[in-house]
């Protein structure tokens, strides 16, 4: 996709952006970067400083951690619309897991600084979406 309107239409189809109006989606589009990743390319690596979050726009990815023997182990899958990397922004800590493209994918990337430059309504929308993502993860963990 090369056209801004196509990306914005895609944003609006994703749960992360469900409460965003057209102008907020345009603001996110202007503030973010959309990056392409090849199969097995790392989007983020654990133990690195995290100043960006991502929303998977196309493709699929694996969440990868190192076990006690230092072997890489896939512990989860990410699909279109999934958000990741937000914990490093919220906690200002290093990344706790790696994310590796399972197939060619595109991801929206946005930094803490880029979020802070957005209008207050857009910032609230982003942080509200983080809250929903984290609440769903907690619920899934509790139900296991």
CORJO-V999479 format. One record per pair of residues at least 12 apart in sequence whose ideal C-beta (glycine too) atoms are under 10 Angstrom apart, sorted by sequence separation. I is the first residue (numbers start at 1). GAP is how many residues later the second one is. D is the distance in Angstrom with one decimal. If there is no record, write none. Layout:
i=I gap=GAP d=D
i=I gap=GAP d=D
//
This chain:
i=8 gap=12 d=9.5
i=12 gap=12 d=9.8
i=16 gap=12 d=9.8
i=62 gap=12 d=4.6
i=63 gap=12 d=5.3
i=64 gap=12 d=8.9
i=85 gap=12 d=9.6
i=114 gap=12 d=9.9
i=115 gap=12 d=8.1
i=9 gap=13 d=9.7
i=11 gap=13 d=9.2
i=12 gap=13 d=5.8
i=43 gap=13 d=8.6
i=62 gap=13 d=8.3
i=63 gap=13 d=3.9
i=84 gap=13 d=8.4
i=8 gap=14 d=6.9
i=11 gap=14 d=4.7
i=62 gap=14 d=7.2
i=63 gap=14 d=7.3
i=85 gap=14 d=7.6
i=8 gap=15 d=9.9
i=10 gap=15 d=9.4
i=11 gap=15 d=9.2
i=61 gap=15 d=9.3
i=62 gap=15 d=6.2
i=63 gap=15 d=6.5
i=84 gap=15 d=5.7
i=115 gap=15 d=9.9
i=8 gap=16 d=9.8
i=9 gap=16 d=8.7
i=61 gap=16 d=7.4
i=62 gap=16 d=7.3
i=110 gap=16 d=7.8
i=5 gap=17 d=9.7
i=8 gap=17 d=4.6
i=11 gap=17 d=6.6
i=35 gap=17 d=9.9
i=37 gap=17 d=9.9
i=44 gap=17 d=9.6
i=46 gap=17 d=9.8
i=60 gap=17 d=6.5
i=61 gap=17 d=4.3
i=82 gap=17 d=9.6
i=7 gap=18 d=8.5
i=8 gap=18 d=6.1
i=11 gap=18 d=7.0
i=43 gap=18 d=6.3
i=46 gap=18 d=7.8
i=60 gap=18 d=6.5
i=61 gap=18 d=8.4
i=7 gap=19 d=9.6
i=10 gap=19 d=9.9
i=33 gap=19 d=8.7
i=35 gap=19 d=8.4
i=37 gap=19 d=9.6
i=42 gap=19 d=9.5
i=43 gap=19 d=10.0
i=44 gap=19 d=9.8
i=45 gap=19 d=9.0
i=46 gap=19 d=6.7
i=47 gap=19 d=9.2
i=59 gap=19 d=9.0
i=60 gap=19 d=5.8
i=63 gap=19 d=9.6
i=8 gap=20 d=8.5
i=32 gap=20 d=9.3
i=39 gap=20 d=9.0
i=41 gap=20 d=9.6
i=44 gap=20 d=9.9
i=46 gap=20 d=7.2
i=59 gap=20 d=8.8
i=60 gap=20 d=7.6
i=92 gap=20 d=8.4
i=4 gap=21 d=9.7
i=5 gap=21 d=9.3
i=7 gap=21 d=9.4
i=8 gap=21 d=5.8
i=11 gap=21 d=9.5
i=32 gap=21 d=9.7
i=33 gap=21 d=9.9
i=34 gap=21 d=9.8
i=36 gap=21 d=9.8
i=37 gap=21 d=9.9
i=38 gap=21 d=10.0
i=39 gap=21 d=9.9
i=59 gap=21 d=7.2
i=61 gap=21 d=8.0
i=63 gap=21 d=7.5
i=76 gap=21 d=8.3
i=78 gap=21 d=6.6
i=89 gap=21 d=9.0
i=4 gap=22 d=7.4
i=7 gap=22 d=5.7
i=32 gap=22 d=9.4
i=35 gap=22 d=9.5
i=36 gap=22 d=8.8
i=37 gap=22 d=7.5
i=40 gap=22 d=9.3
i=42 gap=22 d=8.4
i=56 gap=22 d=5.3
i=58 gap=22 d=6.2
i=60 gap=22 d=9.1
i=75 gap=22 d=7.2
i=78 gap=22 d=9.8
i=85 gap=22 d=9.2
i=89 gap=22 d=8.0
i=90 gap=22 d=9.1
i=32 gap=23 d=8.7
i=34 gap=23 d=6.8
i=36 gap=23 d=9.1
i=55 gap=23 d=9.8
i=56 gap=23 d=6.7
i=57 gap=23 d=6.7
i=61 gap=23 d=7.9
i=76 gap=23 d=9.3
i=78 gap=23 d=9.5
i=79 gap=23 d=9.6
i=84 gap=23 d=8.6
i=89 gap=23 d=5.0
i=5 gap=24 d=9.5
i=10 gap=24 d=9.8
i=34 gap=24 d=9.6
i=37 gap=24 d=7.7
i=54 gap=24 d=8.9
i=56 gap=24 d=5.6
i=57 gap=24 d=8.2
i=74 gap=24 d=9.9
i=78 gap=24 d=8.1
i=83 gap=24 d=9.9
i=85 gap=24 d=8.3
i=86 gap=24 d=9.9
i=88 gap=24 d=9.1
i=4 gap=25 d=5.9
i=7 gap=25 d=9.3
i=55 gap=25 d=9.0
i=56 gap=25 d=6.6
i=77 gap=25 d=7.2
i=80 gap=25 d=8.5
i=82 gap=25 d=9.6
i=83 gap=25 d=9.1
i=85 gap=25 d=9.2
i=4 gap=26 d=8.6
i=46 gap=26 d=9.9
i=55 gap=26 d=7.0
i=56 gap=26 d=5.0
i=72 gap=26 d=7.8
i=74 gap=26 d=8.3
i=79 gap=26 d=9.9
i=80 gap=26 d=9.3
i=89 gap=26 d=7.6
i=7 gap=27 d=6.7
i=28 gap=27 d=9.2
i=55 gap=27 d=7.2
i=56 gap=27 d=7.9
i=78 gap=27 d=8.7
i=54 gap=28 d=8.7
i=55 gap=28 d=5.1
i=56 gap=28 d=7.5
i=72 gap=28 d=8.7
i=74 gap=28 d=8.8
i=54 gap=29 d=6.9
i=55 gap=29 d=8.1
i=78 gap=29 d=9.2
i=53 gap=30 d=6.4
i=54 gap=30 d=5.4
i=55 gap=30 d=9.3
i=53 gap=31 d=7.0
i=54 gap=31 d=4.9
i=55 gap=31 d=9.6
i=65 gap=31 d=7.8
i=66 gap=31 d=9.3
i=53 gap=32 d=4.2
i=54 gap=32 d=8.5
i=65 gap=32 d=5.0
i=66 gap=32 d=8.5
i=1 gap=33 d=8.4
i=52 gap=33 d=5.9
i=53 gap=33 d=4.4
i=63 gap=33 d=9.7
i=64 gap=33 d=6.5
i=65 gap=33 d=7.2
i=51 gap=34 d=9.1
i=52 gap=34 d=9.5
i=53 gap=34 d=8.7
i=63 gap=34 d=5.2
i=64 gap=34 d=4.4
i=43 gap=35 d=9.0
i=50 gap=35 d=5.9
i=53 gap=35 d=7.7
i=62 gap=35 d=9.8
i=63 gap=35 d=7.4
i=64 gap=35 d=7.2
i=50 gap=36 d=8.8
i=52 gap=36 d=8.0
i=53 gap=36 d=5.4
i=62 gap=36 d=8.5
i=63 gap=36 d=5.9
i=64 gap=36 d=5.4
i=16 gap=37 d=9.9
i=50 gap=37 d=7.5
i=51 gap=37 d=7.2
i=52 gap=37 d=7.3
i=53 gap=37 d=8.9
i=61 gap=37 d=9.8
i=62 gap=37 d=7.1
i=63 gap=37 d=8.3
i=89 gap=37 d=9.6
i=90 gap=37 d=8.4
i=17 gap=38 d=7.9
i=50 gap=38 d=2.2
i=51 gap=38 d=6.9
i=61 gap=38 d=5.1
i=62 gap=38 d=5.2
i=89 gap=38 d=9.7
i=16 gap=39 d=5.3
i=49 gap=39 d=7.4
i=50 gap=39 d=6.4
i=61 gap=39 d=6.3
i=62 gap=39 d=8.0
i=15 gap=40 d=9.8
i=16 gap=40 d=9.5
i=44 gap=40 d=7.4
i=48 gap=40 d=8.6
i=50 gap=40 d=9.5
i=61 gap=40 d=5.3
i=62 gap=40 d=5.1
i=86 gap=40 d=8.9
i=90 gap=40 d=6.5
i=14 gap=41 d=6.7
i=43 gap=41 d=7.9
i=44 gap=41 d=5.7
i=50 gap=41 d=8.6
i=51 gap=41 d=8.8
i=60 gap=41 d=7.7
i=61 gap=41 d=5.4
i=86 gap=41 d=9.1
i=89 gap=41 d=8.1
i=90 gap=41 d=9.6
i=14 gap=42 d=8.9
i=43 gap=42 d=8.2
i=50 gap=42 d=8.3
i=59 gap=42 d=6.5
i=60 gap=42 d=4.3
i=61 gap=42 d=8.4
i=14 gap=43 d=7.7
i=49 gap=43 d=8.9
i=50 gap=43 d=7.2
i=56 gap=43 d=8.8
i=59 gap=43 d=7.3
i=60 gap=43 d=5.4
i=83 gap=43 d=9.5
i=86 gap=43 d=8.6
i=87 gap=43 d=8.8
i=11 gap=44 d=8.1
i=13 gap=44 d=10.0
i=44 gap=44 d=8.2
i=49 gap=44 d=8.5
i=50 gap=44 d=6.5
i=59 gap=44 d=5.0
i=60 gap=44 d=9.3
i=61 gap=44 d=5.9
i=86 gap=44 d=4.7
i=90 gap=44 d=8.2
i=10 gap=45 d=10.0
i=49 gap=45 d=5.8
i=50 gap=45 d=4.7
i=54 gap=45 d=7.5
i=56 gap=45 d=9.4
i=58 gap=45 d=9.2
i=59 gap=45 d=5.5
i=60 gap=45 d=6.4
i=86 gap=45 d=9.6
i=11 gap=46 d=8.0
i=48 gap=46 d=6.1
i=49 gap=46 d=7.8
i=50 gap=46 d=8.9
i=58 gap=46 d=7.8
i=59 gap=46 d=2.5
i=61 gap=46 d=8.0
i=83 gap=46 d=6.8
i=87 gap=46 d=9.6
i=10 gap=47 d=6.1
i=47 gap=47 d=5.2
i=48 gap=47 d=5.4
i=58 gap=47 d=5.6
i=59 gap=47 d=6.5
i=83 gap=47 d=7.2
i=86 gap=47 d=6.6
i=87 gap=47 d=7.8
i=10 gap=48 d=8.2
i=46 gap=48 d=7.5
i=47 gap=48 d=6.5
i=57 gap=48 d=7.6
i=58 gap=48 d=4.3
i=59 gap=48 d=8.2
i=86 gap=48 d=7.4
i=45 gap=49 d=9.7
i=46 gap=49 d=5.0
i=47 gap=49 d=8.3
i=56 gap=49 d=6.2
i=57 gap=49 d=4.5
i=58 gap=49 d=8.4
i=83 gap=49 d=9.1
i=84 gap=49 d=8.6
i=7 gap=50 d=7.7
i=45 gap=50 d=6.7
i=46 gap=50 d=6.2
i=47 gap=50 d=9.6
i=48 gap=50 d=8.9
i=56 gap=50 d=7.8
i=57 gap=50 d=6.0
i=83 gap=50 d=4.9
i=87 gap=50 d=9.6
i=44 gap=51 d=5.5
i=46 gap=51 d=5.3
i=47 gap=51 d=8.8
i=54 gap=51 d=9.9
i=55 gap=51 d=9.8
i=56 gap=51 d=5.3
i=57 gap=51 d=5.7
i=82 gap=51 d=8.1
i=83 gap=51 d=9.3
i=45 gap=52 d=9.1
i=46 gap=52 d=4.8
i=55 gap=52 d=6.6
i=56 gap=52 d=8.2
i=44 gap=53 d=8.0
i=45 gap=53 d=4.8
i=46 gap=53 d=9.2
i=54 gap=53 d=4.5
i=55 gap=53 d=4.4
i=44 gap=54 d=6.2
i=45 gap=54 d=8.4
i=53 gap=54 d=9.7
i=54 gap=54 d=6.3
i=55 gap=54 d=8.6
i=43 gap=55 d=8.2
i=44 gap=55 d=5.0
i=45 gap=55 d=9.0
i=52 gap=55 d=9.8
i=53 gap=55 d=8.7
i=54 gap=55 d=5.4
i=55 gap=55 d=8.2
i=1 gap=56 d=8.6
i=42 gap=56 d=5.9
i=43 gap=56 d=4.4
i=44 gap=56 d=8.9
i=52 gap=56 d=9.8
i=53 gap=56 d=7.7
i=54 gap=56 d=7.8
i=1 gap=57 d=8.5
i=42 gap=57 d=7.0
i=43 gap=57 d=7.0
i=52 gap=57 d=5.1
i=53 gap=57 d=6.0
i=42 gap=58 d=5.2
i=43 gap=58 d=6.5
i=52 gap=58 d=6.3
i=53 gap=58 d=8.2
i=41 gap=59 d=7.0
i=42 gap=59 d=7.8
i=51 gap=59 d=9.9
i=52 gap=59 d=4.8
i=53 gap=59 d=8.3
i=40 gap=60 d=6.0
i=41 gap=60 d=5.0
i=51 gap=60 d=5.2
i=52 gap=60 d=7.6
i=39 gap=61 d=8.9
i=40 gap=61 d=6.4
i=50 gap=61 d=9.7
i=51 gap=61 d=5.5
i=52 gap=61 d=9.5
i=53 gap=61 d=9.9
i=76 gap=61 d=9.9
i=37 gap=62 d=9.1
i=39 gap=62 d=5.7
i=40 gap=62 d=8.3
i=43 gap=62 d=7.9
i=50 gap=62 d=9.0
i=51 gap=62 d=7.5
i=52 gap=62 d=8.4
i=53 gap=62 d=8.2
i=18 gap=63 d=9.8
i=37 gap=63 d=8.5
i=38 gap=63 d=6.4
i=39 gap=63 d=7.2
i=40 gap=63 d=9.5
i=41 gap=63 d=9.0
i=44 gap=63 d=9.6
i=51 gap=63 d=9.6
i=52 gap=63 d=9.6
i=17 gap=64 d=8.9
i=37 gap=64 d=4.1
i=39 gap=64 d=5.7
i=41 gap=64 d=8.8
i=43 gap=64 d=6.0
i=16 gap=65 d=6.2
i=36 gap=65 d=9.2
i=37 gap=65 d=9.8
i=38 gap=65 d=9.1
i=39 gap=65 d=6.1
i=44 gap=65 d=9.5
i=14 gap=66 d=7.3
i=15 gap=66 d=5.5
i=16 gap=66 d=8.2
i=37 gap=66 d=9.3
i=38 gap=66 d=6.0
i=39 gap=66 d=8.7
i=43 gap=66 d=8.4
i=13 gap=67 d=9.1
i=14 gap=67 d=4.2
i=15 gap=67 d=9.1
i=16 gap=67 d=5.3
i=37 gap=67 d=7.0
i=38 gap=67 d=8.7
i=13 gap=68 d=8.1
i=14 gap=68 d=9.0
i=15 gap=68 d=9.1
i=36 gap=68 d=7.2
i=37 gap=68 d=5.2
i=14 gap=69 d=9.1
i=36 gap=69 d=7.5
i=37 gap=69 d=7.5
i=10 gap=70 d=8.9
i=11 gap=70 d=9.8
i=35 gap=70 d=9.1
i=36 gap=70 d=5.4
i=37 gap=70 d=6.7
i=10 gap=71 d=9.5
i=35 gap=71 d=7.0
i=36 gap=71 d=8.4
i=34 gap=72 d=5.9
i=35 gap=72 d=5.6
i=34 gap=73 d=7.3
i=35 gap=73 d=8.2
i=53 gap=73 d=8.3
i=33 gap=74 d=9.0
i=34 gap=74 d=5.8
i=35 gap=74 d=5.4
i=55 gap=74 d=8.8
i=32 gap=75 d=9.6
i=33 gap=75 d=7.6
i=34 gap=75 d=7.4
i=32 gap=76 d=5.0
i=33 gap=76 d=4.7
i=53 gap=76 d=9.8
i=31 gap=77 d=9.8
i=32 gap=77 d=6.1
i=33 gap=77 d=7.6
i=53 gap=77 d=7.7
i=32 gap=78 d=4.3
i=33 gap=78 d=8.9
i=55 gap=78 d=9.7
i=29 gap=79 d=8.5
i=31 gap=79 d=6.2
i=32 gap=79 d=8.7
i=28 gap=80 d=7.5
i=31 gap=80 d=8.8
i=53 gap=80 d=9.6
i=33 gap=81 d=8.7
i=28 gap=82 d=7.1
i=31 gap=82 d=9.5
i=32 gap=82 d=6.6
i=31 gap=83 d=4.5
i=32 gap=83 d=9.5
i=30 gap=84 d=9.4
i=31 gap=84 d=7.6
i=31 gap=85 d=9.9
i=28 gap=86 d=8.9
i=31 gap=86 d=6.5
i=32 gap=86 d=10.0
i=28 gap=87 d=9.2
i=30 gap=87 d=9.8
i=31 gap=87 d=5.9
i=30 gap=88 d=9.2
i=27 gap=90 d=9.3
i=28 gap=90 d=7.3
i=17 gap=91 d=9.5
i=27 gap=91 d=5.6
i=31 gap=91 d=8.3
i=16 gap=92 d=8.9
i=27 gap=92 d=6.5
i=14 gap=94 d=9.2
i=24 gap=94 d=8.2
i=27 gap=94 d=9.0
i=28 gap=94 d=6.6
i=24 gap=95 d=7.7
i=27 gap=95 d=5.1
i=31 gap=95 d=9.9
i=10 gap=96 d=9.2
i=23 gap=96 d=8.6
i=26 gap=96 d=9.8
i=27 gap=96 d=9.9
i=11 gap=97 d=7.7
i=24 gap=97 d=6.5
i=25 gap=97 d=9.0
i=28 gap=97 d=8.6
i=10 gap=98 d=9.4
i=23 gap=98 d=8.9
i=24 gap=98 d=4.7
i=27 gap=98 d=9.6
i=28 gap=98 d=7.8
i=7 gap=99 d=9.3
i=23 gap=99 d=8.5
i=24 gap=99 d=9.8
i=21 gap=100 d=8.6
i=24 gap=100 d=9.7
i=25 gap=100 d=9.6
i=7 gap=101 d=8.5
i=20 gap=101 d=9.0
i=21 gap=101 d=9.5
i=24 gap=101 d=5.8
i=19 gap=102 d=9.9
i=20 gap=102 d=7.4
i=24 gap=102 d=9.1
i=21 gap=104 d=9.0
i=1 gap=105 d=8.1
i=19 gap=105 d=9.2
i=20 gap=105 d=5.3
i=19 gap=106 d=5.6
i=20 gap=106 d=8.8
i=18 gap=107 d=9.5
i=17 gap=108 d=7.7
i=20 gap=108 d=9.9
i=16 gap=109 d=9.3
i=17 gap=109 d=9.2
i=19 gap=109 d=6.7
i=20 gap=109 d=8.5
i=16 gap=110 d=8.7
i=19 gap=110 d=7.5
i=18 gap=111 d=8.2
i=16 gap=112 d=10.0
i=17 gap=112 d=7.3
i=16 gap=113 d=4.8
i=19 gap=113 d=9.2
i=15 gap=114 d=8.2
i=16 gap=114 d=9.0
i=18 gap=114 d=9.1
i=14 gap=115 d=9.5
i=16 gap=116 d=8.2
i=15 gap=117 d=7.9
i=16 gap=117 d=7.3
i=15 gap=118 d=9.0
i=15 gap=121 d=9.6
//
